């Protein structure tokens, strides 16, 4: 059992949620992803993320804020609790099922045409919702799209919004809304290497910038 688990396993997060297991760490090394917990009042499993309180600006706090601003919209997980506790910023939210990368492998690295079209339809709706609320995700990859569970098992959820920015870049509709970018102090990481654009690898905050349309056609 690692020191992180020993430190938080006996803590009642928000007076009702307990860590069950920690499965991995996020891209920045300061956020634990894919941790599961249990609601002491209902017995239901929940998803949990932890970020050390010294991380500033807090990507986890920003992720919670964006989820809450999208509350009630299809395909975005419900937040149960978030805040500071025992030296950590904590996010407790709806537990989801497998991600699209895992599903693709389970299907033998090939989706049927019907499955592809159904996924594409839902993914486009998620992007439409996100962009209509003036957010850019900036870490698009199969692992960040998860299926729901139970009766919602056919719904695709967009997750991991910690790198998202809010605002109106110059290639969107004109306006005076400022860009909100909590990753300004983390320029070395914008997205995931395998899927990031050239702009992202260069640490440029909100592609597509000039020339990106050419990049996309290559």
KAHUWO-V284214 format. One record per pair of residues at least 12 apart in sequence whose C-alpha atoms are under 8 Angstrom apart, sorted by the first residue. I is the first residue (numbers start at 1). J is the second residue. If there is no record, write none. Layout:
i->I j->J
i->I j->J
This chain:
i->5 j->19
i->5 j->21
i->5 j->22
i->13 j->85
i->13 j->90
i->14 j->81
i->14 j->82
i->14 j->85
i->16 j->39
i->16 j->40
i->16 j->41
i->17 j->37
i->17 j->38
i->17 j->39
i->17 j->40
i->18 j->37
i->18 j->38
i->18 j->39
i->18 j->40
i->19 j->35
i->19 j->36
i->19 j->37
i->19 j->38
i->19 j->48
i->20 j->35
i->20 j->36
i->20 j->37
i->20 j->38
i->21 j->35
i->21 j->36
i->21 j->37
i->22 j->34
i->22 j->35
i->22 j->36
i->23 j->35
i->30 j->50
i->30 j->51
i->30 j->52
i->30 j->55
i->31 j->49
i->31 j->50
i->31 j->51
i->31 j->52
i->31 j->60
i->32 j->49
i->32 j->50
i->32 j->51
i->33 j->48
i->33 j->49
i->33 j->50
i->34 j->47
i->34 j->48
i->34 j->49
i->35 j->47
i->35 j->48
i->35 j->49
i->36 j->48
i->36 j->95
i->45 j->95
i->46 j->92
i->46 j->93
i->46 j->94
i->46 j->95
i->47 j->92
i->47 j->93
i->47 j->94
i->47 j->95
i->47 j->96
i->48 j->90
i->48 j->91
i->48 j->92
i->48 j->93
i->49 j->90
i->49 j->91
i->49 j->92
i->50 j->88
i->50 j->89
i->50 j->90
i->50 j->91
i->51 j->88
i->51 j->89
i->51 j->90
i->52 j->87
i->52 j->88
i->52 j->89
i->53 j->84
i->53 j->87
i->53 j->88
i->53 j->89
i->57 j->182
i->57 j->183
i->57 j->185
i->58 j->182
i->59 j->162
i->59 j->163
i->59 j->182
i->59 j->183
i->60 j->89
i->60 j->90
i->60 j->91
i->60 j->162
i->61 j->82
i->61 j->83
i->61 j->89
i->61 j->91
i->61 j->162
i->62 j->161
i->62 j->162
i->62 j->182
i->63 j->160
i->63 j->161
i->63 j->162
i->63 j->163
i->63 j->164
i->64 j->79
i->64 j->82
i->64 j->91
i->66 j->161
i->67 j->79
i->67 j->161
i->73 j->129
i->74 j->126
i->74 j->157
i->75 j->126
i->75 j->155
i->75 j->156
i->75 j->157
i->75 j->158
i->76 j->157
i->76 j->158
i->76 j->159
i->77 j->93
i->77 j->94
i->77 j->96
i->77 j->157
i->77 j->158
i->77 j->159
i->78 j->93
i->78 j->94
i->79 j->91
i->79 j->92
i->79 j->93
i->79 j->94
i->80 j->92
i->80 j->93
i->80 j->94
i->81 j->93
i->95 j->148
i->95 j->149
i->96 j->146
i->96 j->147
i->96 j->148
i->96 j->149
i->97 j->146
i->97 j->147
i->97 j->148
i->97 j->149
i->97 j->153
i->98 j->146
i->98 j->147
i->98 j->148
i->99 j->142
i->99 j->143
i->99 j->144
i->99 j->145
i->99 j->146
i->99 j->147
i->100 j->142
i->100 j->143
i->100 j->144
i->100 j->145
i->100 j->146
i->100 j->147
i->101 j->142
i->101 j->143
i->102 j->143
i->119 j->156
i->122 j->155
i->122 j->156
i->123 j->156
i->126 j->157
i->126 j->158
i->134 j->166
i->134 j->167
i->134 j->168
i->135 j->164
i->135 j->165
i->135 j->166
i->135 j->167
i->136 j->164
i->136 j->165
i->136 j->166
i->136 j->206
i->137 j->161
i->137 j->163
i->137 j->164
i->137 j->165
i->138 j->163
i->138 j->164
i->138 j->165
i->138 j->190
i->138 j->191
i->138 j->206
i->139 j->160
i->139 j->161
i->139 j->163
i->139 j->164
i->139 j->190
i->139 j->191
i->139 j->192
i->139 j->195
i->139 j->196
i->140 j->191
i->140 j->192
i->140 j->195
i->140 j->196
i->141 j->192
i->141 j->195
i->144 j->158
i->144 j->159
i->144 j->160
i->145 j->157
i->145 j->158
i->145 j->159
i->146 j->158
i->146 j->159
i->163 j->182
i->163 j->183
i->163 j->190
i->163 j->191
i->164 j->181
i->165 j->179
i->165 j->180
i->165 j->181
i->165 j->182
i->165 j->206
i->166 j->178
i->166 j->179
i->166 j->180
i->166 j->181
i->167 j->179
i->167 j->180
i->169 j->206
i->171 j->209
i->181 j->205
i->184 j->205
i->187 j->203
i->187 j->204
i->187 j->205
i->188 j->203
i->189 j->201
i->189 j->203
i->190 j->203
i->190 j->204
i->190 j->205
i->198 j->215
i->199 j->212
